[in-house]
Structures are given as C-alpha cells and as structure tokens.
C-alpha cells in the first residue's frame, strides 16, 4: 500500500511538474507576444510621428524601450525579459541584464552556444525552447522577432526555478505513504498559487496599459466575436464591455451595407491569418450604438492563440480630423475663388463702380452677390402666408400628376406583360375599345394611350391649373425675380438660413445645379456633421430634416430605380428622417411644420 501510495505520489508530482511547465511555457509565450505587439505598435507610431527624433524613428522606439525599463521585465526569482539586435557577427543586448553580477557580456558572438533563444529570434523565428541563455544557464524561453526594427525579444526563466518546487516535493514523496498525500496537496497549493498569481499579475499589467490607452483596443476571437473591449472602445462605440464581449463584432461596429464584404474578409483571415487590412493602417466607416456612422482609422494585426487566428485592432475616431480637413478644403476653395476675383482687373473695376468706391471688401461683395442669386431651401423661408397657401395647391397638383405618371407606367407594363390581343380590359367601354382597335388595326401604342386616358379620367379626372404666384407672395422681391409666377427655379444657389455653424456664421449655400438626389445627399451629410460636432438642440437640427422631407417626393419621382439590394433612395431617406426624428424626440408633424425663430423676420441678411 505504501509503495502504491508512493507511486501515486511520484506520478502526481510528475504530472504537476509537466502542467506547471506547460503553464509557464504558455505564460512566457503570452508575455513575449504581447511585448512584441506593443513594440510594433510603438514603432508604427514613431514611423509616422517620430521622424524628427535624433537618429530617426527607430532610435525613438529603442529609447522608449530603454526608458520604460522599471523592473517589470523581471518575474519570479530568475525570470527576465530581454531585447537584442544583431550587430554584424554579434548579438548586442539593448536592455541591462538582471544577472549582471554573473559577469555576462552584453555582446555575444553570433556563432556562440550561448543565448540560443535570442539567436533564433534574430533569425526571424518565434516559439519556445529549453536552451542556454547569455550566462550559459539552461532556461525555458519564449522568443519572438520584431521585424520592423530587426530586433529579437526573449522572455525566460531558469529551468532550475521551475523544477525546484518539484524536487522538494520528490524528497517529501520519498517519505512515508501516510504523509505523501498531505505533502502533495501542500506542494500543489504552494507551487500553483504563485504561478497563477504571476499570470494574474501579468494580465493585470496588460489590462492597465490597454484600459488607459486613448484609442479603442478590440480583440476578435476565432469565431468572430469580441473577446476584449477596452475603456476607449466603450467611449467610442457606446457599448459597455459586458455588452460587446461575446457578440459578433461585425454586427456591433460594421454598417449593414459593408457586413457581407467584411464577413468574407474575416473568413479568409481565420483560414490564413492574412488579409488586405492586416498589418496596415486604413480608414473606413464604423457604426456606433444607435446606428450613427463615423470615420475611423484602424491598425489590425493577427495573433495565433490555441492554434487559431485571433485579430487585434487599434481603432481611432477620426471624425474631428475629417471635419477639419473638409473645412480646410472648403475654405481653401472659397478663398481661392475669391482671391481669383480679387486678381481679375475687369472684375475689380466693375465691382468698384458697383460699390461706388475702390476700397471695398471683396469677400463681403462676393457673399452679397451669392446671396442675391440664392433662394432658401424651405417654403416657409420663401413665401408669405398667401404664397404658402398657393404652394399647397401646387403640391396637390404635383401629387395628382405623379399619380398620372404612375398610371401610365402601370398600363404600359400590363400591356407589355400580357400582350395586346390577350390584355384583359376592365370597365364598361373596354370591349368596345378592343373591337375598334382590332377593326382599325391600331398599334399597340394606341391601345396603351387609350387605356391610360381612360384610367386617368376615371381615377383622377381633370386637373385644374394651380394659381400663379405674385411678387407679393414672396418674402423677398429677389425670390420673385429668380422664380417668377410659376415658381420655376432659376437661381444659381440654394441657401440654408438658420443652419450656419457657430464658428462660421456665414450663410450656408449649395449649388442649385445639383439634382434632387445630390441635394438630399449633401443635406444629409451636412446634418450628420453638424449633429456630431456642433451639439445643436433638436429644435436647431429640425429644419435640416424638414429640408430632406421637401426633397423626398422629388427623389422618389426622378430617382426611383432600386439599388443592388432592392432598396430605393426615396425610401432610404424617408427612413433616415424618421429614425433621426425619433432620436431627437420629435414627431413627423413637428419636423414638417417647422417655422423660423421669431427674431429672424427675413432670411435675407443686411447687405453692406
């Protein structure tokens, strides 16, 4: 019985040793891989922003590595994290040794038997091994190359330190069988707890670094689900870590129209660990909680854990940068046009006559001329009450005309689908119509026209012409000059009163030559930009949504073709306005019936 108990004890100690060895091996691998990723990220950052550092970005990164040495590179009694580079036929270590008292040189010949783990790392190989370190001591080590800097990194611990607790346990096992089990349990807790604690400490250090980073750090596991989500990710995307982890990352942050393409890309990544976005810095549109899209910059890398590929992404919200770039471009374009006008001798001469003096402000004059050729985007900013009543009649007329167009399309589609002779006609006179058509051999086009006229007469009747506008119907006489009695747009610009940014109070205008779809897209983009960066109240944002509602019927009429997914632009904009109104806690009627603040009696500005 004692022999059996002793054998069991020896086997238990052996199993514990192998488990601890594998656990230590995994821990060292995680340490070296996490440090490699951190150094690579630092190198990429310095490559972009550290060009002004003496001796270049590489030296900037090496300097940060040296300065960051605080003793956290050491663990256990003999554990150590080392960094080295190849200098000709030598291995040159960058960080001071923990065991400097052993007299080891920081410069070791490449062909030496010493520093085997570092030699493999500098040869571009990664993994773990048991071999001699720079002192000639046998160690368990994990090694990894850092390709961008031609560095090698090694995390190692003396094999003797790993074995020591188990050798002590073997001595105890050599005792009596009655004490064997108790000694085994004691050793288990004595040995395992410190190892687990070191692993926990290492993980805590990593989490402390990642959770204080200003950029989102997200990890995706081999099933495409979020497995790590730092504080910056919570702030940028709006999801708590408890909400995000375990959820499919595609559904969380990728807009729906890009999800199919993204899914195909990550499936390829899971197979090969490679992809178009891996180890690159790219920009794309992401989606916050609630569906708001915004531009981001992502740096993506792959890491193999448990034999499967996982992805780590560092994501930065670049909304402010994009807005600043757009503002700069807009200002540069406008200033260039104005400066061109200022350099045009003919323009300046005519402008001086127009102003009555030569020392006029070119910018103010150009703004005035643009305003004089602009008409506000909303009817309530164009018409007096009499004009608004006439516009209601015009809108009813347009609705009936659109119904006529729909009838024309329905009849034509029905005839072409069923055939001229077999077409089933409904109504009292349709059999007579067909007999007349057959007898006179009237063309298919004639049959279609007759049926179209019959249905329009039956369903709509005669459409009365709407009333003409008079100058007194407009809030500003210049609107009448630009539109006329039939309200036909002849202006060069569309103006957007009450929609200027706080930092730039100049009148917002758009090119009137754009079609309704282009105007709607521009207005929606401007709305999202304003909403994201200006902090406007719902009442302040409402007129922009009202403008979209004015454009939607025309988008439906002239841009009704479905896209590849079957969606139509008019429906998309309609859903967009409804979703935004709901988010702003505004009803559709509040959006549609918006009126300007009472303090602004006229959309025109005082001219100078």
C-alpha positions as CSV (number, residue, x, y, z in Angstrom):
1,X,0.0,0.0,0.0
2,X,2.8,2.3,0.9
3,X,4.5,1.5,-2.5
4,X,1.3,2.2,-4.3
5,X,0.8,5.5,-2.4
6,X,4.4,6.4,-3.2
7,X,4.0,5.6,-6.9
8,X,0.8,7.7,-7.0
9,X,2.6,10.5,-5.2
10,X,5.5,10.4,-7.7
11,X,3.1,10.3,-10.6
12,X,1.2,13.2,-9.2
13,X,4.4,15.3,-8.7
14,X,5.4,14.4,-12.3
15,X,2.0,15.5,-13.7
16,X,2.1,18.7,-11.6
17,X,5.6,19.4,-13.0
18,X,4.5,18.9,-16.6
19,X,1.4,21.0,-16.1
20,X,3.4,23.8,-14.4
21,X,6.0,23.5,-17.2
22,X,3.3,23.9,-19.9
23,X,1.6,26.7,-18.0
24,X,4.9,28.6,-17.6
25,X,5.6,28.0,-21.3
26,X,2.2,29.5,-22.3
27,X,2.8,32.4,-19.9
28,X,6.2,33.2,-21.4
29,X,4.7,33.0,-24.9
30,X,1.9,35.4,-24.0
31,X,4.4,37.8,-22.4
32,X,6.7,37.8,-25.4
33,X,3.9,38.1,-27.9
34,X,2.2,41.0,-26.0
35,X,5.5,42.8,-25.7
36,X,6.2,42.2,-29.5
37,X,2.8,43.7,-30.4
38,X,3.4,46.7,-28.1
39,X,6.8,47.4,-29.6
40,X,5.5,47.0,-33.1
41,X,2.6,49.4,-32.4
42,X,5.1,51.9,-30.9
43,X,7.4,51.5,-33.9
44,X,4.5,52.2,-36.3
45,X,3.5,55.3,-34.3
46,X,7.1,56.5,-34.3
47,X,7.5,55.8,-38.0
48,X,4.6,58.2,-38.6
49,X,5.2,60.8,-35.9
50,X,8.8,60.4,-34.7
51,X,10.6,61.4,-37.9
52,X,12.0,64.5,-36.1
53,X,13.7,62.4,-33.4
54,X,17.5,62.4,-33.5
55,X,18.8,59.4,-35.4
56,X,15.3,58.6,-36.7
57,X,12.1,56.8,-35.7
58,X,13.9,53.5,-34.9
59,X,16.1,55.2,-32.3
60,X,13.0,56.9,-30.9
61,X,11.4,53.5,-30.3
62,X,14.6,52.0,-28.8
63,X,14.8,55.0,-26.5
64,X,11.3,54.4,-25.3
65,X,12.1,50.7,-24.7
66,X,15.1,51.6,-22.6
67,X,13.3,54.4,-20.7
68,X,10.3,52.0,-20.0
69,X,12.5,49.6,-18.0
70,X,11.2,49.8,-14.5
71,X,11.9,46.3,-13.2
72,X,8.6,44.9,-14.6
73,X,10.8,43.0,-17.1
74,X,11.7,40.7,-14.2
75,X,9.5,38.0,-12.7
76,X,10.0,35.2,-10.3
77,X,13.5,34.7,-8.9
78,X,15.2,34.3,-12.2
79,X,12.7,35.4,-14.8
80,X,13.8,38.1,-17.3
81,X,12.6,39.9,-20.4
82,X,15.5,40.8,-22.8
83,X,15.7,42.7,-26.1
84,X,18.7,42.5,-28.5
85,X,19.7,43.4,-32.1
86,X,22.2,42.0,-34.5
87,X,25.5,43.9,-34.9
88,X,27.5,42.3,-37.6
89,X,28.5,38.8,-36.2
90,X,27.4,39.7,-32.7
91,X,24.3,39.8,-30.7
92,X,24.0,43.1,-28.9
93,X,21.6,43.3,-26.0
94,X,19.6,46.6,-25.6
95,X,18.4,46.3,-22.0
96,X,20.7,45.7,-18.9
97,X,20.8,42.2,-17.6
98,X,19.1,41.1,-14.5
99,X,22.0,38.9,-13.7
100,X,24.8,41.4,-14.4
101,X,26.6,40.2,-11.3
102,X,27.3,36.9,-13.2
103,X,29.8,38.8,-15.4
104,X,27.9,38.1,-18.6
105,X,28.8,40.2,-21.6
106,X,26.1,42.3,-23.4
107,X,27.8,41.5,-26.7
108,X,27.9,37.8,-27.6
109,X,29.3,36.2,-30.8
110,X,26.5,35.0,-33.1
111,X,28.1,31.6,-33.5
112,X,28.4,31.0,-29.8
113,X,26.5,28.3,-28.0
114,X,25.2,31.0,-25.6
115,X,21.9,33.0,-26.0
116,X,20.2,30.3,-28.2
117,X,16.7,31.8,-27.7
118,X,17.8,35.3,-28.8
119,X,19.7,33.8,-31.8
120,X,16.6,32.2,-33.0
121,X,14.5,35.4,-32.5
122,X,17.1,37.4,-34.6
123,X,16.9,34.7,-37.3
124,X,13.1,35.6,-37.6
125,X,11.8,32.5,-35.7
126,X,9.3,32.5,-32.9
127,X,8.4,29.9,-30.4
128,X,9.6,28.3,-27.2
129,X,12.6,26.1,-26.3
130,X,14.8,24.9,-23.5
131,X,18.4,26.0,-24.0
132,X,21.3,28.1,-22.8
133,X,20.9,31.8,-22.1
134,X,23.6,34.5,-22.2
135,X,25.0,33.2,-18.9
136,X,25.2,29.6,-20.2
137,X,22.3,28.6,-17.8
138,X,19.6,26.3,-19.1
139,X,16.4,28.2,-19.2
140,X,12.8,27.8,-20.5
141,X,12.4,30.7,-23.0
142,X,9.9,32.1,-25.5
143,X,11.3,34.1,-28.4
144,X,9.8,36.4,-31.0
145,X,11.2,38.6,-33.8
146,X,10.2,42.2,-34.1
147,X,10.6,42.6,-37.9
148,X,10.0,46.4,-38.3
149,X,13.0,47.1,-36.0
150,X,15.2,44.0,-36.7
151,X,15.0,43.2,-33.0
152,X,14.6,40.0,-31.1
153,X,12.8,39.6,-27.8
154,X,13.0,36.8,-25.3
155,X,11.1,36.0,-22.0
156,X,12.9,33.4,-20.0
157,X,13.1,31.7,-16.6
158,X,15.7,29.3,-15.2
159,X,14.7,25.7,-15.6
160,X,16.0,25.2,-12.1
161,X,13.5,27.6,-10.7
162,X,10.6,25.7,-12.3
163,X,12.0,22.4,-11.1
164,X,12.9,23.4,-7.6
165,X,9.5,23.1,-6.0
166,X,9.0,19.7,-7.6
167,X,12.4,18.4,-6.5
168,X,11.5,19.4,-3.0
169,X,8.2,17.6,-3.5
170,X,10.0,14.5,-4.7
171,X,12.0,14.5,-1.4
172,X,8.8,14.7,0.6
173,X,7.3,11.9,-1.6
174,X,10.3,9.7,-0.6
175,X,8.9,9.8,3.0
176,X,6.1,7.7,4.5
177,X,3.0,6.9,2.5
178,X,0.7,8.5,5.1
179,X,2.4,11.9,4.6
180,X,2.5,11.5,0.8
181,X,-1.0,12.7,0.0
182,X,-0.8,15.6,2.5
183,X,2.6,16.7,1.2
184,X,1.3,16.5,-2.4
185,X,-1.7,18.7,-1.6
186,X,0.6,21.2,0.3
187,X,3.0,21.3,-2.7
188,X,0.2,21.8,-5.1
189,X,-1.1,24.9,-3.3
190,X,2.4,26.1,-2.6
191,X,3.6,25.8,-6.2
192,X,0.5,26.6,-8.2
193,X,-0.7,29.6,-6.4
194,X,2.4,31.7,-7.0
195,X,2.4,30.7,-10.7
196,X,-1.3,31.6,-11.1
197,X,-0.6,34.8,-9.2
198,X,2.2,35.8,-11.6
199,X,-0.1,35.1,-14.5
200,X,-2.8,37.2,-13.0
201,X,-0.3,40.0,-12.3
202,X,1.0,39.9,-15.9
203,X,-2.6,40.0,-17.2
204,X,-3.4,42.9,-14.8
205,X,-0.4,44.9,-16.1
206,X,-1.6,44.4,-19.7
207,X,-5.1,45.4,-18.8
208,X,-3.9,48.5,-17.0
209,X,-1.9,49.6,-20.1
210,X,-4.8,48.8,-22.6
211,X,-7.5,50.4,-20.4
212,X,-5.7,53.7,-20.2
213,X,-5.0,53.9,-24.0
214,X,-6.8,56.8,-25.8
215,X,-7.6,54.5,-28.8
216,X,-10.0,51.6,-28.8
217,X,-8.3,48.3,-28.5
218,X,-10.6,45.4,-29.5
219,X,-9.8,41.7,-29.8
220,X,-11.8,39.3,-32.0
221,X,-11.6,35.6,-31.3
222,X,-11.6,32.8,-33.9
223,X,-15.4,32.8,-34.1
224,X,-15.6,36.5,-35.0
225,X,-16.8,37.6,-31.5
226,X,-15.4,40.4,-29.4
227,X,-13.2,38.9,-26.7
228,X,-11.5,42.2,-25.4
229,X,-13.0,45.7,-25.3
230,X,-11.2,48.5,-23.5
231,X,-12.5,51.7,-22.0
232,X,-11.8,53.8,-25.1
233,X,-13.8,51.3,-27.1
234,X,-16.7,51.8,-24.7
235,X,-16.4,55.6,-25.2
236,X,-16.1,55.5,-29.0
237,X,-18.7,52.9,-29.8
238,X,-21.1,53.3,-26.9
239,X,-21.2,49.6,-25.9
240,X,-20.1,48.5,-22.4
241,X,-17.5,45.8,-22.3
242,X,-20.1,43.4,-20.8
243,X,-22.4,44.2,-23.8
244,X,-19.8,43.8,-26.5
245,X,-17.8,40.8,-25.4
246,X,-19.3,37.6,-26.8
247,X,-21.2,39.4,-29.5
248,X,-20.4,39.2,-33.3
249,X,-18.1,42.1,-34.0
250,X,-19.5,42.6,-37.5
251,X,-23.0,43.2,-36.1
252,X,-21.6,45.7,-33.5
253,X,-19.5,48.1,-35.4
254,X,-19.8,47.5,-39.2
255,X,-22.6,49.3,-41.1
256,X,-25.0,46.8,-42.6
257,X,-24.1,47.7,-46.2
258,X,-20.5,46.6,-45.6
259,X,-21.2,43.5,-43.5
260,X,-21.2,40.9,-46.3
261,X,-17.8,42.1,-47.6
262,X,-16.4,42.2,-44.0
263,X,-17.7,38.6,-43.3
264,X,-15.9,37.3,-46.4
265,X,-12.7,39.0,-45.4
266,X,-12.6,37.7,-41.8
267,X,-13.4,34.1,-43.0
268,X,-10.3,34.4,-45.2
269,X,-8.3,35.8,-42.2
270,X,-9.3,32.9,-40.0
271,X,-8.0,30.4,-42.6
272,X,-4.7,32.1,-43.3
273,X,-4.0,34.8,-40.8
274,X,-3.6,37.2,-43.7
275,X,-5.8,39.8,-45.3
276,X,-5.9,43.1,-47.1
277,X,-6.2,45.1,-43.8
278,X,-3.7,43.0,-41.7
279,X,-0.6,45.0,-40.5
280,X,-1.8,48.1,-42.3
281,X,-3.4,51.4,-41.2
282,X,-6.6,52.0,-43.1
283,X,-9.7,54.2,-42.8
284,X,-13.3,53.1,-43.1
285,X,-16.8,53.9,-41.8
286,X,-17.8,52.3,-38.5
287,X,-21.1,52.3,-36.6
288,X,-21.8,53.4,-33.1
289,X,-24.5,52.0,-30.8
290,X,-27.7,53.5,-32.1
291,X,-26.7,53.3,-35.8
292,X,-24.7,56.5,-36.2
293,X,-21.8,56.1,-38.7
294,X,-18.4,57.8,-38.3
295,X,-15.0,57.6,-39.8
296,X,-12.2,55.6,-38.1
297,X,-8.6,54.6,-38.6
298,X,-7.7,51.0,-37.7
299,X,-4.4,49.2,-37.3
300,X,-5.1,45.5,-37.5
301,X,-2.8,42.6,-36.6
302,X,-3.2,38.8,-36.2
303,X,-2.2,36.6,-33.3
304,X,-2.5,32.8,-33.2
305,X,-3.8,31.5,-29.9
306,X,-4.7,27.9,-29.2
307,X,-3.9,27.0,-32.8
308,X,-6.5,29.5,-34.1
309,X,-6.2,33.0,-35.5
310,X,-7.4,36.0,-33.5
311,X,-7.4,39.6,-34.5
312,X,-6.3,42.7,-32.5
313,X,-7.4,46.1,-33.7
314,X,-6.4,49.5,-32.5
315,X,-9.1,51.9,-33.6
316,X,-9.1,55.7,-33.6
317,X,-12.1,58.0,-34.1
318,X,-11.0,60.5,-36.8
319,X,-14.3,62.4,-37.1
320,X,-12.7,65.7,-35.9
321,X,-9.7,65.2,-38.3
322,X,-12.0,64.6,-41.2
323,X,-14.2,67.6,-40.4
324,X,-11.1,69.7,-40.1
325,X,-9.8,68.5,-43.4
326,X,-13.2,69.2,-45.1
327,X,-13.4,72.6,-43.5
328,X,-9.9,73.5,-44.7
329,X,-10.7,72.3,-48.2
330,X,-13.9,74.2,-48.3
331,X,-12.2,77.4,-47.0
332,X,-9.3,77.0,-49.4
333,X,-11.6,76.5,-52.4
334,X,-13.7,79.5,-51.4
335,X,-10.7,81.7,-50.7
336,X,-9.1,80.7,-54.0
337,X,-12.2,81.7,-55.9
338,X,-12.5,85.0,-54.0
339,X,-8.7,85.7,-54.5
340,X,-9.1,84.9,-58.2
341,X,-11.9,87.5,-58.3
342,X,-9.6,90.0,-56.5
343,X,-6.9,89.4,-59.1
344,X,-9.3,89.9,-62.0
345,X,-8.8,93.5,-63.2
346,X,-12.1,93.6,-65.0
347,X,-14.0,92.3,-62.1
348,X,-12.4,94.7,-59.7
349,X,-13.2,97.7,-62.0
350,X,-16.8,96.7,-62.4
351,X,-17.0,96.0,-58.6
352,X,-15.6,99.4,-57.8
353,X,-18.3,101.0,-60.0
354,X,-20.9,98.8,-58.3
355,X,-19.8,99.8,-54.8
356,X,-19.1,103.4,-55.7
357,X,-15.5,103.3,-54.3
358,X,-12.4,101.3,-54.9
359,X,-11.6,100.3,-51.3
360,X,-14.4,97.7,-50.9
361,X,-14.2,94.3,-49.2
362,X,-14.0,91.7,-51.9
363,X,-15.2,88.9,-49.5
364,X,-18.3,90.8,-48.4
365,X,-19.1,91.7,-52.0
366,X,-18.9,88.0,-53.2
367,X,-21.0,86.9,-50.3
368,X,-23.6,89.6,-51.2
369,X,-23.6,88.5,-54.8
370,X,-24.1,84.9,-53.9
371,X,-27.0,85.7,-51.6
372,X,-28.6,87.7,-54.3
373,X,-28.6,84.6,-56.5
374,X,-29.8,82.3,-53.8
375,X,-33.3,81.1,-52.8
376,X,-33.9,79.5,-49.3
377,X,-34.4,75.7,-49.3
378,X,-37.7,75.7,-47.3
379,X,-41.1,77.2,-48.5
380,X,-41.6,78.8,-45.1
381,X,-38.4,80.9,-45.7
382,X,-39.6,81.8,-49.2
383,X,-43.2,82.7,-49.1
384,X,-45.6,84.8,-47.2
385,X,-48.9,83.2,-45.9
386,X,-50.6,83.8,-49.3
387,X,-47.7,82.2,-51.1
388,X,-47.8,79.2,-48.7
389,X,-51.5,78.7,-49.5
390,X,-50.8,78.7,-53.2
391,X,-48.0,76.2,-52.7
392,X,-50.3,73.8,-51.0
393,X,-52.5,73.9,-54.2
394,X,-49.3,73.3,-56.3
395,X,-48.4,70.3,-54.1
396,X,-51.8,68.7,-54.6
397,X,-51.4,69.3,-58.3
398,X,-48.0,67.6,-58.3
399,X,-49.4,64.7,-56.3
400,X,-52.1,64.2,-59.0
401,X,-49.6,64.5,-61.8
402,X,-47.4,61.9,-60.1
403,X,-50.4,59.6,-59.9
404,X,-50.9,60.1,-63.7
405,X,-47.3,59.1,-64.3
406,X,-47.9,56.0,-62.2
407,X,-51.0,55.1,-64.2
408,X,-49.0,55.5,-67.4
409,X,-46.3,53.1,-66.1
410,X,-48.9,50.6,-64.8
411,X,-50.8,50.4,-68.0
412,X,-47.7,50.1,-70.2
413,X,-46.3,47.4,-68.0
414,X,-49.6,45.5,-68.0
415,X,-49.9,45.6,-71.8
416,X,-46.4,44.5,-72.5
417,X,-46.7,41.7,-69.9
418,X,-50.0,40.2,-71.1
419,X,-49.8,41.1,-74.8
420,X,-52.1,43.4,-76.9
421,X,-54.7,40.8,-78.0
422,X,-54.9,39.0,-74.7
423,X,-55.0,42.0,-72.4
424,X,-57.9,41.9,-70.0
425,X,-59.7,45.3,-70.0
426,X,-61.9,46.3,-67.1
427,X,-64.7,48.9,-67.4
428,X,-67.8,49.3,-69.4
429,X,-66.2,50.5,-72.7
430,X,-63.0,48.4,-72.9
431,X,-64.5,45.6,-75.1
432,X,-65.7,48.3,-77.5
433,X,-62.2,49.8,-77.5
434,X,-60.7,46.5,-78.3
435,X,-63.1,45.8,-81.2
436,X,-62.4,49.3,-82.6
437,X,-58.6,48.7,-82.2
438,X,-58.8,45.3,-83.9
439,X,-61.0,46.6,-86.7
440,X,-58.8,49.6,-87.5
441,X,-55.5,47.6,-86.8
442,X,-54.5,50.4,-84.4
443,X,-50.9,49.9,-83.0
444,X,-50.1,48.7,-79.5
445,X,-49.0,52.2,-78.6
446,X,-52.5,53.5,-79.5
447,X,-54.1,50.9,-77.3
448,X,-51.9,51.8,-74.4
449,X,-52.7,55.5,-74.8
450,X,-56.4,54.9,-74.9
451,X,-56.3,52.8,-71.7
452,X,-54.1,55.4,-70.0
453,X,-56.5,58.2,-70.8
454,X,-59.5,56.1,-69.6
455,X,-58.0,55.3,-66.3
456,X,-56.7,58.8,-65.6
457,X,-60.2,60.2,-66.5
458,X,-61.8,57.6,-64.2
459,X,-59.4,57.8,-61.2
460,X,-58.2,61.4,-61.3
461,X,-60.4,63.5,-63.6
462,X,-59.4,66.8,-64.9
463,X,-56.6,68.5,-63.1
464,X,-57.2,72.3,-62.7
465,X,-54.1,74.5,-63.2
466,X,-52.7,75.9,-59.9
467,X,-52.8,79.6,-59.2
468,X,-49.8,81.7,-60.3
469,X,-47.6,83.5,-57.8
470,X,-47.3,87.2,-57.5
471,X,-44.4,89.3,-56.2
472,X,-46.4,89.9,-53.0
473,X,-46.5,86.2,-52.3
474,X,-42.7,86.1,-51.7
475,X,-40.9,87.2,-48.5
476,X,-38.2,88.9,-50.6
477,X,-38.6,90.6,-54.1
478,X,-35.4,88.9,-55.3
479,X,-37.1,85.5,-54.8
480,X,-39.8,86.6,-57.2
481,X,-37.2,87.7,-59.7
482,X,-35.5,84.3,-59.6
483,X,-38.6,82.2,-59.5
484,X,-41.4,84.0,-61.4
485,X,-45.1,83.4,-61.4
486,X,-44.8,79.6,-61.9
487,X,-42.1,79.3,-59.2
488,X,-39.6,77.8,-61.7
489,X,-36.1,77.6,-60.1
490,X,-33.7,79.8,-62.0
491,X,-31.4,80.7,-59.1
492,X,-27.7,79.7,-59.0
493,X,-27.6,78.7,-55.4
494,X,-29.8,77.2,-52.7
495,X,-29.4,78.9,-49.3
496,X,-29.8,77.3,-45.9
497,X,-30.7,80.1,-43.3
498,X,-30.5,79.2,-39.6
499,X,-28.1,76.3,-40.4
500,X,-24.7,78.0,-40.1
501,X,-22.0,76.7,-37.7
502,X,-21.2,78.7,-34.6
503,X,-17.5,79.1,-35.7
504,X,-18.6,80.2,-39.2
505,X,-21.8,82.3,-39.2
506,X,-21.6,82.9,-43.0
507,X,-24.7,81.8,-45.0
508,X,-24.6,78.1,-46.0
509,X,-25.3,77.6,-49.7
510,X,-25.3,74.7,-52.2
511,X,-25.1,74.7,-56.0
512,X,-28.6,74.9,-57.4
513,X,-27.5,72.8,-60.4
514,X,-27.5,69.7,-58.3
515,X,-30.4,67.3,-58.9
516,X,-32.7,66.4,-56.0
517,X,-30.8,63.3,-55.1
518,X,-27.5,65.2,-55.0
519,X,-29.1,67.9,-52.8
520,X,-30.6,65.3,-50.5
521,X,-27.2,63.5,-50.1
522,X,-25.4,66.8,-49.4
523,X,-28.0,67.9,-46.9
524,X,-28.0,64.6,-45.0
525,X,-24.2,64.6,-44.9
526,X,-24.2,68.2,-43.6
527,X,-26.8,67.2,-41.0
528,X,-24.7,64.3,-39.7
529,X,-21.6,66.5,-39.5
530,X,-23.5,69.3,-37.6
531,X,-25.1,66.7,-35.3
532,X,-21.8,65.1,-34.5
533,X,-19.7,68.2,-33.8
534,X,-21.8,71.2,-33.1
535,X,-24.0,69.9,-30.2
536,X,-27.2,71.5,-31.6
537,X,-30.5,71.1,-29.9
538,X,-33.3,69.1,-31.6
539,X,-35.1,72.4,-32.5
540,X,-32.0,73.7,-34.2
541,X,-31.5,70.5,-36.2
542,X,-35.2,70.2,-37.2
543,X,-35.0,72.5,-40.3
544,X,-32.4,70.3,-41.9
545,X,-34.7,67.3,-41.6
546,X,-37.6,69.5,-42.9
547,X,-35.4,70.2,-46.0
548,X,-35.0,66.5,-46.6
549,X,-38.8,65.9,-46.4
550,X,-39.2,68.6,-49.1
551,X,-36.8,66.7,-51.4
552,X,-38.0,63.1,-50.8
553,X,-41.1,63.3,-53.2
554,X,-38.8,64.5,-56.0
555,X,-36.2,61.8,-55.2
556,X,-39.0,59.2,-55.5
557,X,-40.1,60.7,-58.8
558,X,-36.8,61.1,-60.6
559,X,-34.5,58.6,-58.8
560,X,-36.8,55.6,-58.1
561,X,-34.6,52.8,-59.5
562,X,-33.7,50.2,-56.9
563,X,-30.1,49.5,-56.0
564,X,-28.5,46.1,-55.9
565,X,-30.2,45.2,-52.6
566,X,-33.6,46.3,-53.9
567,X,-33.8,49.4,-51.8
568,X,-34.8,52.8,-53.3
569,X,-33.3,56.1,-52.4
570,X,-36.6,57.8,-51.6
571,X,-37.3,55.0,-49.0
572,X,-33.8,55.3,-47.6
573,X,-34.1,59.0,-47.0
574,X,-37.6,58.6,-45.6
575,X,-36.4,56.0,-43.1
576,X,-33.4,58.2,-42.3
577,X,-35.6,61.2,-41.4
578,X,-37.9,59.0,-39.3
579,X,-35.1,57.5,-37.4
580,X,-33.4,60.9,-36.7
581,X,-36.7,62.5,-35.7
582,X,-37.3,59.6,-33.2
583,X,-33.8,60.0,-31.8
584,X,-34.4,63.8,-31.4
585,X,-37.8,63.0,-29.7
586,X,-39.6,65.0,-32.5
587,X,-42.8,63.9,-34.2
588,X,-43.0,63.9,-38.0
589,X,-45.6,66.7,-37.7
590,X,-43.1,68.8,-35.7
591,X,-40.5,68.3,-38.4
592,X,-42.9,69.1,-41.2
593,X,-44.4,72.2,-39.6
594,X,-41.0,73.8,-38.5
595,X,-41.0,77.6,-38.6
596,X,-38.1,80.0,-38.2
597,X,-37.4,81.8,-34.9
598,X,-39.4,84.9,-34.5
599,X,-36.3,87.1,-34.0
600,X,-35.4,86.5,-37.7
601,X,-38.1,88.2,-39.7
602,X,-36.4,87.6,-43.1
603,X,-34.0,85.0,-44.4
604,X,-32.0,87.8,-46.1
605,X,-29.2,89.5,-44.3
606,X,-28.4,93.1,-44.1
607,X,-26.3,94.0,-47.0
608,X,-23.1,96.0,-46.7
